[in-house]
Amino acid sequence: MSRHELERLPLSRKSKSRESKIQALDIIICIILVIYAGLIIFPFWNAFVISISSEASYLHSDLLLWPTELDLSSYKSVFTNDQLWSGFGITMILLIGGTFYQLFFTVITGYALSRKNWTGKNLVMNMILVTMFFGGGLIPYFYLINDLGMMNTIWVMIIPGAIDTFNMLLMRNYFASLPPEMEESAKIDGANDVVIFVKIFLPLSLPMLATVGLFFAVGNWNSWYNAMMFMPDRSDIWPLQMVLRNMISKVSSQISDPEAREGYSEGLTMASIFFTIVPMMCFYPFLQRFFVKGIVVGAIKG
């Protein structure tokens, strides 16, 4: 064996030892991630099993891992509930119309505040920032909604949420991070502010638009508080989450009267929950690519 081979031998052993340690660490990390994923998935799986199990199998088992006695009466009660379908339609209006409405005002406000050298910019920015830390309170807000004539109308679920300050700041920081040379060159070519915004900045901000739009969509899908506060007499225009809340409350109060309901309370509750979360779970994968890209871009340029 040559001298050079003898010198390389300890290095090769060190490298192999290092590789084995890295592989062992990778295995440990994978095991931890699998356990973590299991802890996240298990509550959904358990809720699904409860929703398709009979009341007897649920009561005689401490922890359901698999349906021992199949019973779809809970889903039958849910899918034949007219109020749930009415709430689903109202929520779709909020999801589509409300999201575009919020995106429009949030994006144009963020773009305007990202531009330089216009009078009153700092004053407007400070007035908006104050709303992140201080609120007028629930009672003044209630009187405001009442005086505006939005009580017991669907508009109370849409109009007050025109701009979210945090999302607006995300859009403002993103627009401000784009190279100003693009705007300058467009102005040299004769483009005005509207053309620059629509044809240059909006196409470049699609990942951030998808990210902010997803935030708004999830918020609109899960909205119920304004309906509870300002729509007590209009159950026909309650959103889905408010209908679900009311339904679960009624189901819980009927536990002592099994003949007054179809299915059992826990099964109805879990089936109703899946009725509300599955559409959003199906919608999210289509925006996941833009969502992840928007987060990465915001982390790098923000």
Secondary structure by P-SEA (a helix, b strand, c coil): ccaaaaaaaaaaaaaaaaaaaaaaaaaaaaaaaaaaaaaaaaaaaaaaaaaaccaaaaaacccccccccccaaaaaaaaacaaaaaaaaaaaaaaaaaaaaaaaaaaaaaaaaacccccaaaaaaaaaaaaacccccaaaaaaaaaaaccccccccccccccccaaaaaaaaaaaaaccaaaaaaaaaacccaaaaaaccccccaaaaaaaaaaaaaaaaaacccccccccccccccccaaaaaaaaaaaaaaaccccccccccaaaaaaaaaaaccaaaaaaaaaaaaaaaaaaaaaaacc
